[in-house]
């Protein structure tokens, strides 16, 4: 229900803006008067109004172009973040949560622990090699 109210509110705003634009267009078209010779003529006051609207439109185009560029940059950034986030897909967030809980409970010990880990060379991942060998052995046992 709330979502529908928001949609209705958004549509009402769009309709209001559209009505204002239509009124402005009709006002501009009504400013021009046809002379006896078939030419069109504007009063100085009307010319000022049309001129200010034209300047406002030109300025708006520049603003719109800048906003479109910002949107494109943000979309590219979002795309990049989505790609980097996919690396973590399937990994449990519980490990991360446990890390932050430990960090809050014992920040000094966690800092020392991490510094100790980073000082040493990376460990070889023997567990994955053993798991792979075990899986191969199981698959060959099944074939026999």
Secondary structure by P-SEA (a helix, b strand, c coil): caaaaaaaaaaaaaaaaaaaaaaaaaaaaaacccccccbbbbcaaaaaaaaaaaaaaaaaaaaaaaaaaaaaaaaaaaaaaaaaaaaaccccaaaaaaaaaaaaacaaaaaaaaaaaaacccccaaaaaaaaaaaaaaaaaaac
